[in-house]
Amino acid sequence: MSQEHTRTPRTPFSFELFPPRSQAAQDSLPDTIQKLARAGPEFISVTFGAGGSSRESSLDVLRYILERTSVQPMAHLTCVGSSHHEANRLVREFLDAGVTSFLAVRGDPPRGSVEGDHFLGDLGTASELVQLIHRVQTERAQYATVPSRTSAGLGQIRSARPKVRVAVAAFPNGHPRSHRPDQDIDVLLAKQTSGATLAITQLFFHADDYLDFVAAARSAGVTIPIIPGLMPVTSPTRLTRVLELSGEREPVELARQLETAESLEEQFAIGVEHSIRLANELLAGDAPALHLYTHNTHRAVLSVLEGVGLSETPSAALTNSKESA
């Protein structure tokens, strides 16, 4: 396994989890979260089912991260099936629980739905959702008080209101619903204008996909950090499924190696090594951080971090954005 020297200051990284879908998964998730948290990520994001289908289980995982680790949780929110009232209430619920980082995405239509945008509800774009999150936080914080030193039992209006960090999705190889090559850049620029403070890319397998996208985004005026999203793919079955869901072009050499591997451990090593090489190329191209899709397991993503020299101590590079982003 290749090893890069530890960078100083250490490059930030983060993880993504999804709510458990079975009792066995629910029982094993706390141990996975603890192992991921000990690596020192900037945040751990938790996906959210369309139309609130995993609302309670998502909130349970977010609360566990908030209460049982020192890592900041990030809540996913989608436009799918939400009225303005429901979205407003959900954002308030997350804020009340102590969550101040969000990933706002438009969301995909439910499986089997017909063409059109009828599945979206009142919010039609991720940009509208970004604006709603900021608006709810501003309204919620407007009359928040802190204890007064001069008036017993009374409070003072906060002079500095806490802000939220709102991440959005980016698509290096184009969103499936895009109609022209530069549409994804225009959409990302609109998300930034709406208040997005960070972008996380969808999965990809070739460094140039990300590097070329970032160069085009910067030329168009996008200034927010664009974090590459990576997933160590450690079996042919997983690769096939990922390609079906993402529509990404096949990494031919990785696919061949996984198919000809003689054991599960060899497949695991091949998938991890591919992600390490990809991560090193991205970091050499000035990627500001790494976001690792975990598939609710810890071993592969932690092996990747070890391979690129990022498994030592937490970085302060994005810490300030927890309060100010």
Steps between C-alpha positions, in 0.01 A plus 500: 500500500644835396577754771528876469671713762269673744414850375531798733251632586308181448251498216142500633276202429144397575272197477148417385265252667142397430235407760501126585252291302486196726533416868841343440619816324364712781684290758835528320483868403609651836830310488556617142428861597743483792778363279437767237484774764836399648661572161420871552267594210375855454144369489296185444201545271184290524273447200127570509238303310282671242185648646620441854500121468794468740433813708501341843787260436708778340440722802590214735837455326564875500421522870731206574788673318424828678470350848747212493789639295689828460423509126255741340209321329368619164134440414393429143180668383317451168231689311310180417143499624543790746264791548645831620342434840644148530848609389494795740394275789765239418783756488384638836492148643859437393613840633324436830689170525829692464573428134643806321641342184280396209535347155221638281418293191215507250457125523405231250148396398361192673567175316242438230374858481416658166685788341459849639562689823170421675686296763684804637236673714522874568879522468617463142877536529783449746557877486152558644574250776830676580314830533235341722762355738665840543162671541385256769827539690481881478140504623576251774807689622350848470369510855730247661634627829801447718510547881542859607762599756306808603136390521412199711278254322507693173699453183665702227452476126805336345722754322653225284257241370623146434498402134455168325724320254306398190664261256364410157564229243721543194512275195840473325354284224165671479170443673284242318236770441743759360429618147835654409865454607528827692163477674648341813743791536215751470297309760794488741554874458131557579533287814797710609304820440217357713736455794672164458833495683639168378449255212549122513526309176318187404707185459751478214795275413738716293695795643464708183121493538534699822797716406347612169167572669662712770699696242182574304312594818773741610502663155124551531531671839445216748714574806367264770705185582418207271569174686547179300281209610665157490390145576736202522327239282614159621299250296377459139140492625540828685662662195214390275245638743685831541522545122127429464409758763747770399518463123878548519725356231655169594855500641610225263824398672342494845213290368742253339710468815196444721364234266828306487584524870526160667358591841286750683807638675672554167192682372502715814867589452442585132208731578686677779814542292300653215347755738840582649645572154197709409514695828869574456439630147221724627705635789792562264253701290414716806175337609426675832368189680364148448146377560475122536181305435520223760207272412468481880827315547827635632780270389534605135479877551741494795742293289483769231574773753796301628624455145505874434641591840187656649432276798692686770342801678205729426561798272398855584478596133119507490430523872419870495226440243302316769411839640555739211424320176 
